[in-house]
Amino acid sequence: MHALIVFCAAPAAAADRLSRLLVEERLAACVQALPGLRSTYRWDGAVEQADETLLLIKTTADRYAALERALAAHHPYELPEILAVDASAGLPAYLRWLADETAAGEAGDAD
C-alpha cells in the first residue's frame, strides 16, 4: 500500500463539506482541517490574499485519481490546490487502517 498526504487549501465555509465528502466516499481515511491559513498568490496577473483552511488528506495512491476528481468537482475554486506527497513511512497499524478505510469504496468507483 502506497500512502499519500494531499494538501488542499479551501475557504473555511467549504472545508468541512469537502472533508466529510471525501471520508464518506472512502476517498480518504482521514482529513484534518487546519484553520487560520493566510495564502498569498498571483492570480490573473494580480497578487491576491485569502483566508483559508488547509486540508491534510490521508489516502492511498490507488484512491488518488478518484479523490482528485471529487475535489476538482466540488471545490469552489476554479483552480484548487491539490498537491500529493508520498508518506515514506508510518506506524504499520495506522497504514493498515488507512488502507482498510479507503479500500471499501473501490469496488463502486470507476477510476
N, C-alpha and C positions, 0 to 999 in steps of 0.2 A: 504494500500500500504506500502510495506516494502522497504525503500530506502537504497542503498548501495553506498559506495565510494570505487572504485577499484584502487589500486596503481599498476602501471606498468612502470618500467624503460625501456627505449629503446634508441638506438643510435639516435642522432639528425636527421639523414637522414630518419629514419623510423617513427619518432614521428608524423609528420604531416599526413603522409599517413595512419597510424593506427587511428589517431584521426578522420580523415574525414570518413574513412570506418565505424567506429563504429556509428557515428552520422547519416551518410547516410542510414545505415541499421537499424536505430532506436534501436540499442542495447544500446545506451547511449543518454541521453538528452543533455549532455554537456561533453566535455573533455578539461581540462586545461593542457597546456604543460608548465612545469617549467624547462627551460634550465639551464645549468651550474652545473648539479649534477656530483659529482665525487664519484663513487662507488668503494669500496674495498671489495673483497670477495675471498673465496677459491674456485678454480675450478680445477678439475683433479689433486689435490694434491699440487697445487701452488697458492700462493697469487697473485691475479690479480688486476688491477685497470682499470677503464674505464670511459671516459667522456660520460655522458648520459643526457637524458631529462626525467623528471618524469612526467608521465601522471596521472592526477587525474580524474577518470572516474565516472560520476554520472549516476547510473542506478537503476533498481529495482531488487528485489530478483527473480521475475518472469522471467526477461530477463538475469539473470546472466549466466546460463548454455550456452546459445547461444553466449553471449559475450565472455565467456571463450574459447569456441571452435574457434571463429573467431580470437581472439588474438593468440591462440596457432598455428593456421593455417597460419597466416600472419606475425607473429613476426619473425625477423631474427635470434633470439637466439634459440639454441637447447632447453634450459630450461628457458623460460621467467618468470620474476617475475610477478605473478598475485595474489594479495592479496586483499580480500574484507573485509571491515569493515562495521558494521552497522552504519547508521546515526540515532541516537536515537531520534532526534528531528530536526525540521526545520520550516521555515516560511511556513504556510499552503498553501499559494498561490504558492510558489516555488515547494513544494512537489506535488501539483496538476499538475503543468506544467511538472515536471519530469515524472509523470505517463502518462500524455497525450502524450508526445513526444516519449515515449518508447512503449506505447500500440499499436500504429498504425501498427507496423510491426509484431505483434504477430501472426496474422492470417496466414501469409505466411510462418512462420518458423516451422520447425519440431523439437521440443525440445526433 
